[in-house]
Amino acid sequence: MGRSLRIALLSYRSKPHSGGQGVYVRALSRELAELGHRVEVLSGQPYPELDDGVPLTRVPSLDLYREPDPFRTPRPSEVRDWIDVAEWATMCTAGFPEPLTFTLRAARHVLPRRDRFDVVHDNQSLGYGLLRLVRAGIPTVATVHHPVAIDRRLELAAAPTLRRRLTLHRWYAFTAMQARVVQHLDGVTTVSENSRRDICEHMGLAPERIEVVPVGIDPDRFTPPPAGQVRETDSILAVTSADVPLKGLVHLLESLAKLRTERPVHLTVVGTARPGGPAEAALDRLSLRDAVRFTGPVPEAELIGLFQRATVVAIPSLYEGFSLPAIEAMACATPLVTTDAGALPEVVGTEAGLRVRAGDVGELTAALKLVLDSPSLAEQLGRAGRRRVLDTYTWRATAERTADWYAAVLERKGKQC
């Protein structure tokens, strides 16, 4: 390893449990620090939970989307400056302001201390504030997990009305900003080859400008069930950070309803059903209220317990740029049933799970039934998944490759490393 680097790791929101951004920020910062680098995390709400030795600089927004009062009206005393006004005004006009306003605030924190950082690493906010850092000569890079334009496409395809489609166009207007900002950064990394292809297509970035660094897992925390612990019978687990069409939750609920005609299978969803959203409507339409439990966000220890008790983990997504839940399940030796969407085939491989066509409820139902009916198949898939994680996906490997990438970026810029 080269010299110790001073790293500012930016994340516009860092949900600490059941959310990819918060998990990524915590794990990467911890492992980089253990490698001897000095990492400071700058985050908006919700703030991450970080390990000892990693300082957190809070970059507060108006927190307009917090639970239990999303799209709230802030008190006049909360408005501090023109960035707050812009944040409030954008929300009032159906836009999503956080990627822009966070980076503007983050630039205010970083610029007066520019000599304290060797590199600034943005976690997919890609707002115009980053360009202030680039113009100041601060090496600035970003992780793009996948282009958010794909979320926009899938939500527009599922929108039932013209009004909803117009609202979505406005909400996702920030994706144009992200596509422009990414062109000016000193380096870009992503988590899979599939995401690299999608970034090239949707953001116009040349493939040679994108480094692939898969994310990982801590295999000493996410482990198979303790000796003697028996998995629950007919138990399906799904982990979703958001109730949006991209996650395919309605397809899983339709599959569950089919399975329920033959057996008392039940589903646990680590996440929340959006009030009035498609998942909640499907629960009533399919009479599944007594068969599905939404846990909301859970601490890591509880999440691990859910993986260890589940018969099978289902990932019914219509798109995934990577999928942390997939490798979390594999690390716990829990068999997977996934779709063929996005990077899932690349992440899971051919031996750790059964694969079905995205959106095909019949195939999803048949695959889940096969795993539920065959304990020997489930055990075989689980063992293969654990081996794959140990061979390929650890946070230490992610941090080592990320640090090497920083060094290459600094070398290109002529910075001594």
KAMO-V607378 format. One line per field, one symbol per residue. ss: DSSP state (H for helix, E for strand, L for the rest). phi: phi as a letter, one per 20 degrees, with the letter a starting at -180 (. if undefined). burial: b if it has 16 or more other C-alpha atoms within 10 Angstrom, else e. A space follows every 10 residues. Layout:
# KAMO-V607378
ss=???
phi=???
burial=???
This chain:
# KAMO-V607378
ss=LLLLLEEEEE ELLLLLLLLH HHHHHHHHHH HHHHLLLEEE EEELLLLLLL LLLLEEEELL LLLLLLLLLL LLLLLHHHLL LHHHHHHHHH HHLLLLLHHH HHHHHHHHHH HLLHHHLLEE EEELLLLLHH HHHHHLLLLE EEELLLLLHH HHHHHHHHLL LHHHHHHHHH HLLHHHHHHH HHHHLLEEEE LLHHHHHHHH HHHLLLHHHE EELLLLLLLL LLLLLLLLLL LLLLEEEEEL LLLLHHHLHH HHHHHHHHHH LLLLLEEEEE LLLLLLLHHH HHHHHLLLLL LEEELLLLLH HHHHHHHHHL LEEEELLLLL LLLHHHHHHH HLLLLEEEEL LLLHHHHHLL LLEEEELLLL HHHHHHHHHH HHHLHHHHHH HHHHHHHHHH HHLLHHHHHH HHHHHHHHHH HHLLLLL
phi=.fffedcddd bfbcgfclcf ffffffffff ffffeoeddc edbeffffed egndfddfdf dflfdfeecf lfeffgffed afffffffff ffdmedefgf fffffffffe gfdgfecebd dedlelefgf fffffenegc cbedfaffgf ggfffffefe cfgfffffgf geffffffff fffdffaccb dbfffffffg fedmefgfed eecfebbefe eecfgggnfd ffeldddccc fbecggemff fffffgffff fdbefccdde qcffgmefff ffgffdldge dcceemfcfg ffffffffef fbddcefeab fbofgfffff felefdccee eleggffemd deaedcfgne ffffffffff ffecgffgff ffffffffff fcccffffff fffffgffff ffemefc
burial=eeeebbbbbb bbbbbbbbbb bbbbbbbbbb bbbeeebbbb bbbbbbbbbb eeebebbbbb bbbbeeeeee eeeeeeeeee eebbeebbeb beebbbbbbb bbbbbbbeeb eeebeebbbb bbbbbbbbbb bebbeeebbb bbbbbbbbbb bbebbbeeee eeeebebbbe bbbbbebbbb bbeebbbbbb bbbbbbbbbb ebbebeeeeb bbbbbbbbbe ebbbbeeeee bebbbbbbbb bbbbbbbbbb bbbbbbbbbe eeeebbbbbb bbbeeeebbb ebbeeeebee bbbeeebeee eebbebbbbb bbbbbbbbbb bbbbbbbbbb bbbbbbbbbb bbbbbebbee bbbbbbbbbe bebbbebbbe bbeeeeebbb bbbbbbebbe ebbbbbbbbb bbbebbbebb eeeeeee
